[in-house]
Amino acid sequence: MIRLLTLSGILILLLSCQDQPTGQIETWWVNSAKVECIGVGPVNCLQISKEEELDRKDWELFYSTIEGFDYEPGFIYRLGVEIEEKEEPSPADASSKRYKLLKIMSKEMDPALQITNIWKVIEVGEIKDPKGFKNGETLTFEFNASGKTYFGNMGCNTVRGQIKENDGETLILGPGASTKMACPDMSVENAISKALIDTRKYKIENRELHLMNEADEILMKLLAVD
């Protein structure tokens, strides 16, 4: 009986030792969206950060895979990852390291993605329901948080630019590249252009997107199209 208990204890000890990580352990942040990258060919890569505190501007591309990690876009993850050298020779285009998920420490919906949509401009400054100059069309803007881009109709010309900062509250838009058509009345375009330049914050309530300046003054109101 004592011998049986001893053997059982040894087996349990061996099994528990097998479960212990043997490689290097790191803690990573994983961003809410993959981005296009170039490996052997065009692929989509995870974005990771190894910083202690999350810095949304400090992402690096991860070209390999994490064993056991079932990635779901739209969430920011905090992971415990084990890193080991592969025993067998790796192909020239493959990583020499093996990455294994140890633990999902946190998984939170990325608030920055809420701006991703097509929005109809309903107010800019003192101008209500502005329309396009050429045919009176509704003015719309499309924000893509994952791609960090925006595109819209300012009334006379269209504009396309980069989203420089977006954390779900802060919003700073880069200078946009616009078409160069001249219209007799540029008041709507000038108002929208100034609103985009001055935007520092945003909030979304009841399907309305409010672009605001540093003093929380509303510069432009937009309504979700869908």
SULTA-V327546 format. One record per backbone hydrogen bond with DSSP energy under -1.0 kcal/mol. CO is the residue of the C=O (numbers start at 1). NH is the residue of the N-H. Records with the same first field share a line. If there is no record, write none. Layout:
BEGIN
CO = NH, NH
END
This chain:
BEGIN
1 = 5
2 = 6
3 = 7
4 = 8
5 = 9
6 = 10
7 = 11
8 = 12
9 = 13
10 = 14
11 = 15
12 = 16
13 = 17
14 = 18
15 = 19
24 = 83
26 = 81
28 = 79
29 = 49
30 = 77
32 = 74
35 = 45
37 = 43
41 = 39
43 = 37
45 = 35
46 = 62
47 = 31
48 = 60
49 = 29
55 = 58
60 = 48
62 = 46
66 = 69
67 = 101
69 = 71
74 = 110
76 = 108
77 = 30
78 = 105, 106
79 = 28
80 = 102, 103
81 = 26
82 = 100
83 = 24
84 = 98
91 = 94
96 = 86
98 = 84
99 = 67
100 = 82
103 = 80
106 = 78
108 = 76
110 = 113
111 = 114
113 = 116
117 = 143
118 = 225
119 = 141
120 = 223
122 = 129
123 = 221
124 = 127
127 = 124
132 = 136
137 = 132
139 = 121
140 = 153
141 = 119
142 = 151
143 = 117
144 = 148, 149
148 = 163
149 = 144
150 = 161
151 = 142
152 = 159
155 = 133
157 = 154
158 = 179
159 = 152
160 = 177
161 = 150
162 = 174
165 = 172
169 = 202
170 = 167
172 = 164, 165
177 = 160
186 = 190
187 = 191
188 = 192
189 = 193
190 = 194
191 = 195
192 = 196
193 = 197
194 = 198
195 = 199
200 = 171
201 = 212
203 = 210
205 = 208
207 = 224
208 = 205
209 = 222
210 = 203
211 = 219, 220
212 = 200, 201
213 = 216
217 = 213
219 = 125
220 = 211
221 = 122, 123
222 = 209
223 = 120
END
